[in-house]
Amino acid sequence: MNPVSQSSPVEAHPGWWHTVSHDIVRFVVAPVVLLLSGFFTANFLFSDSYTWSRTIRTLALMLTVLILSREFVYKEQLSRHIALDRAWLAVLYSCVIPYVIGMAVMVALWAL
């Protein structure tokens, strides 16, 4: 057994597909999902139809949105060794802003 090989771990660099797939999630999938989630959450809030089934679906949707934002945007930015404030900016631009825009679209349609 070679003691030198045990003391120096080999760093695995992610391939191009790993980088591209996470960029697709951050710039395409997350904004679209969050935009639609904001739209349907606002629809639930303004509908005056608060049944158990709609409430549970909305809570499940919000939980899914939180998990998507944390696991696939925030943690991915941290795994790329990006500064903490830049990781939060990625969450803001990829998740929070599309969610708010989706809610604003529903409010605008509701006002018409």
C-alpha positions in Angstrom: 0.0 0.0 0.0 1.3 3.4 -0.9 1.0 5.9 1.9 1.5 8.9 -0.5 -1.7 8.0 -2.4 -3.8 8.0 0.7 -2.6 11.4 1.9 -3.3 13.3 -1.3 -6.9 13.0 -2.3 -7.8 13.4 -6.0 -10.2 16.2 -6.6 -12.9 15.3 -9.1 -13.7 18.2 -11.5 -17.2 18.2 -12.8 -17.6 17.7 -16.5 -19.2 20.0 -18.9 -22.6 18.3 -18.6 -22.7 18.8 -14.9 -22.1 22.6 -15.4 -24.6 22.9 -18.2 -27.3 20.9 -16.5 -27.1 23.1 -13.4 -27.2 26.2 -15.5 -30.3 24.9 -17.2 -31.9 24.4 -13.9 -30.9 27.8 -12.6 -31.8 29.9 -15.7 -34.7 27.9 -17.2 -36.4 25.4 -15.0 -36.3 27.3 -11.7 -37.6 30.6 -13.1 -40.4 28.9 -15.0 -41.5 26.7 -12.1 -41.3 29.7 -9.7 -43.3 31.9 -12.1 -46.1 29.4 -12.3 -46.0 28.7 -8.6 -46.4 32.4 -7.8 -49.3 32.6 -10.2 -51.1 29.6 -8.7 -50.4 30.8 -5.1 -51.9 34.2 -5.8 -54.8 32.5 -7.5 -55.4 30.5 -4.3 -55.2 33.5 -2.1 -57.6 35.6 -4.2 -60.1 32.8 -5.1 -62.1 32.8 -1.8 -62.3 29.0 -2.2 -60.3 27.7 0.7 -61.0 24.0 0.8 -58.7 21.5 2.5 -57.6 20.0 -0.8 -56.6 23.4 -2.4 -54.9 24.4 0.8 -52.9 21.2 1.0 -51.9 21.5 -2.7 -50.8 25.1 -2.2 -48.7 24.2 0.8 -47.1 21.3 -1.0 -46.4 23.6 -3.9 -44.8 26.2 -1.6 -42.7 23.4 0.1 -41.6 22.2 -3.3 -40.6 25.7 -4.3 -38.5 26.1 -1.1 -36.8 22.8 -1.7 -36.1 23.7 -5.4 -34.7 27.0 -4.4 -32.4 25.7 -1.7 -31.2 22.5 -3.2 -30.9 23.3 -6.9 -30.0 26.9 -6.8 -28.5 28.0 -3.5 -26.5 24.8 -2.7 -25.3 24.5 -6.3 -23.9 28.0 -6.1 -22.1 27.1 -2.9 -20.7 23.9 -4.4 -19.1 26.1 -7.1 -17.2 27.9 -4.3 -19.1 31.2 -5.0 -19.3 33.8 -2.3 -22.3 33.6 0.1 -23.7 36.9 -1.0 -23.5 35.8 -4.7 -25.3 32.6 -3.9 -28.2 34.6 -2.3 -28.2 36.8 -5.4 -28.7 33.7 -7.5 -31.6 32.7 -5.4 -33.1 36.2 -5.7 -32.8 36.4 -9.5 -33.7 32.8 -10.3 -36.4 32.2 -7.6 -37.7 35.2 -5.8 -38.2 37.6 -8.7 -40.0 35.0 -10.9 -42.2 34.1 -8.0 -43.1 37.7 -7.4 -43.7 38.3 -11.1 -46.0 35.3 -11.2 -48.0 36.7 -8.3 -48.1 40.1 -9.9 -49.4 38.7 -13.2 -52.2 36.9 -11.3 -53.1 40.1 -9.4 -53.1 42.1 -12.6 -55.4 39.5 -14.3 -57.6 39.5 -11.2 -58.0 43.3 -11.3 -59.2 43.2 -15.0 
